Amino acid sequence: MSAVESPPPSLESRIHGLLPALSPAQARIATEVLRDPAEVASSTIGQLAARCGTSLPSVTRFCLALGLSGYAELRLTLAAESGRTSPSWERGTGSEVGPDDSLDEVLRTLLRADTRALEDTVAALDVDALGRAVRAISDARRIDLYAVAGSASVAEDLRLRLHRIGRGASTWSDVHTALASSALLGTGDVAIGISHSGETIEVLEPMARSGRQGATTVAITNYPRSPLARAADIVLVTAARDVTFRTGGLSGRHAQMIVLDALYLGVAQRDYPLAEQAFDATADAVSTHRQRS
């Protein structure tokens, strides 16, 4: 029986992922595409270049950066995607919360953003890279996780899950202790850096040192061209969008969680009997601390 294939990631999610790494001219094109995809779909390449104050070659380079063959494919993709959603991607994905929105509207906005983040992350995730990360973690002598702020809670959740199946790992959210730990890593160890922006210095520094020490480095970030992604051996990309007052918020962490859940389950599958035995043992150890009704 063949596996069910995920739909390809939306063009919108690819644009948002590349936006921080685009040149100023290409960023203007990206902003215009996100603002009114239907209008761009009906425009010639010259009209789009004129509206963005840039050149035809810049538009072509923008298309190539998205993995498209050229402007014709961009127009076709925009026409198809804007036809499946609302006229404005911005409202259709619920990325904005207005000052006059009701709490019901806020909840629906959050639901759309989080659902879209999960769907786009699964669609965009490189399954081969995921498999390499699973094998590296499963075979690792030591596993370090580097993350701060909101991403630190996600890293701690993975640490606890791995511990439940007999795979010890350490979470470091303080840069000094993270650097000290990374200095002791080497070949056969794994360092996992988690940062929504991919620009967090406290994550970048221990990741870079781990790599220099010979450890396999795994980056989990929303931006595939970020410094963290460039520093890693294996890159796992999320596809969350920020909501007003929620930069790197729960939609980003939910996207990180589905990637980390896949890593955890993949590791458990590789040595299922041992994982099952360890999981049962840890569950039994805390069973007396549950109040039965």
N, C-alpha and C positions, 0 to 999 in steps of 0.2 A: 504494500500500500504506500503510495507516494505521500510525502509530507506536504502539509498545507502551507503554501507560500504566503508570506505577508505582503500586503500591497507596498509599492515603493513609497519612500518618504515624500511628503508633499514638497512642492517647490518652495512654498513659504517657509517651511522649517529649514530647508537647505540655505535659503537666503539669510535667515536669522543666524544660523550657525556660522556663516562666513562673514557676516557684516563687520565685526571688529577688525578683520584682517584685510578688508578691501581698501583700495586706494581711495582718496577723496572723490575722484571722478566716478569710480565704480560704486561708491557708497551713495552718491546722489542718484544713480540709476536704480540701485536697490531700494532706496526710500520711495522713489516714484512708483516702482513696481508694487511695493507693499501698499502704498497709498491707494492706488486705483488699478488693480490688475486687469480689469475688463477694458479700461481705456488703453492701456499699453498693448493688450492683445489686438486691438483694432488699429494700432498706429504702425506706421512704417518705421524702419530703423532710423531714418533721418529725422522724423518727427520726435521720436523719443530722445535722440541725441540733442536736438535743439532745446527741448523742454528742460533737459538736465544740464544744459550748458557744457556739453562735452562732445567728443568726437565719435564717428562711426566705429573706428577700431576699439575705442574704450567699451562700447556696447558689446562688440563681438567678444572682447576679452572677458567681460562680465558673464556672458553666456557660457564661455568655455570653463570659467571658474566654477560654474554650477554643474558642470559635467554634461552640458548640452552641446549639440553639434554646431549651433549657430542661432541667429535671431529667429529664423523660421520655426525652429523647434521651441524656442521660448514662447513665441506667440501661440503655437498650438497647445502647449502645456498650460499656459495661462487661461486660454479660452476654455479648456476642459475643466480645470480646477475651479475657476470663478463661476462656471456654470453649475457646479455641484454644490457650491456654498452660497452665502449671501453676497450681494454686490460689493460689499466692503469686507475684506479679510479681517480688518481690525475689529469690526464689530462681530463678524461671524465667529471668530475664535474667542471672543469675550476677553480681550486683553486689557480693556479699560474699564475702570470703575469711576463713574461720575459722582459729583458731590450730591446730586439729587436722586441717585438710584435708591430704590427701596432695598431692604434687607433681602427680600425674595429675589430681586434682580442681582444683588451681589452674590448670593448663593449660586444662582444659575450661571453667572459669569465664572465663578471659581470652578464649578463642575465642568463647564465647557473647556476651560483652560487646562485643567488637570487631565481630563479625558483625552484631549488632543495631545498633551505632552506624552502620555503613555502610548498612544497609538503611533505617534510619529517616532518615538524612541525605538519601539519594537521594529518599525518599518526600516529605520535607518541603521540599526545596529549591525555591525559586521560580525556575522556568526562565526566566521573563521577566526577572527581576532578573539572572540569570546571563548572559543575552544582552546586557543593557545593559552589564554589566561587561566582557564580551568586546569589545564595540564600543569602549568607552572605552579599554581597554588597547591594542587594536589601533591606534587612531588617536592615541595619546598621544605628546606630544613627550618627556616624561620620566615615569618610573615609579618611585615610592618605595615600599618595603615596610617597615613598622614592626612589630617583634615582639621579644619578649624571652623568655629561658629556653627551654622546650621548643618554643614556637611559632617561635622564631628559626630553628631548624633547618629547619622547614617552609618558612619564608619564603625561606631561602637556596636550598632545592631549587627553588622556583619561579623565583628569579632565574637560576639556572643553566640551567633549561629554556628560559626566554625568551631567554637569551643564545645558546643553541644554534640558535635559529631567527631570529637577527638582531634581537631586540627587547631592547635594553639596559635594565637596571633596576638599582636600588641597594637593598641591604638595610641597615637601620639598627637596631641593637639597643641602642646607647648613647643615652640621652635627649638629651644635649647635641648630638651630631652629628645626631641625628634632627631636633631643633628647628632647627638651622642649615640643614639641607637643606630642611625644610618651608618655611622663610622665603623660599626662592628659587623655590618652585613658583607656578604661576599657571594661568590658563585654558588648557585644552588638555593639562594634566598630570593624572596619576592618583596618588593616595595610597591604599595598601592597608594597613589595620590588621588584624592577626591577634591575637586574644586569646580563649582559651577562655571565661574568665569575663566578658569585655567590660568589666572594671573596672580594667585595668592602666593606671596613670597614665602610665607611660613610653610607652604606645601612644596613649592618649587625647590627650595634649598635642600631639604633632606632627600627629595627625589633625585636631584642632580648628584648629590654625594653618593647615594645608593647605587646609581648607575655607574659612577666612576669606580666603586668598590667591586663591581662585577655582578651585582644583583639584577634580576629581571624586573623591570619597572613597568607598572600598569597605570595608565591615566584614565580617570573617569571625569569627563568634562562636557560642557555643553557646546564648546567651541573647538572644532577640529584643527584650527590653525593657531591655537593659543600657545603660549610658552610651555605650559604643562604638557600639551599634546606633542609638541616638538621634542621635548626632553625624554619621552617615554618610548620603551620598546614596543608596547602594545597599547593601543588607544581605543577606548570604548566611549562612544559619543551619545549623550542624551540629546533630546530635542524639545526642551521646555521653553515656554514663552513667559516673559515677566508680565505680571499684572500690576496695576497702579498700587504703590506702597508695598510691593511684594517682590522686589528684585531678589532673585535667587531664593524665592519663597517655597511654599509647599509643593507647587507643581514641579519645581526643579528637584526637590528632595524625593518626590514620588517617582520621578523619572530615574533618579539615581537608585532608588530602592528596587525598581524592577530589574535593573542591570545587576545589582548586587544579589538579589534573590536568584537570578539565573546563574551567577557565579557559584553561590552556595549550593544550589541544587545540582549543578554540574559536578562539583567536587564530591558531593554525597553519592552521586551515581557511579563515580569511578571506583569507589570501594564500598559498595552498598552494604554488604554484611557487617563490616566494621562500623560504618556510620549508623546503621540500624541498632547495633549493639550499644554503641556509645549514647545514642539518643535515648534508648530505653533506660539505660542506667542513670542518666542525668534526670530523666523524668521521674524515675522511682525515688531518687534522692530527695526531691522536693515534694513528693506526693503527700506527706503528712502535714504540709503547711497550707493545705487547701481546706477551707471550711465547707463541708458538705451540707446540703440542705436536707 
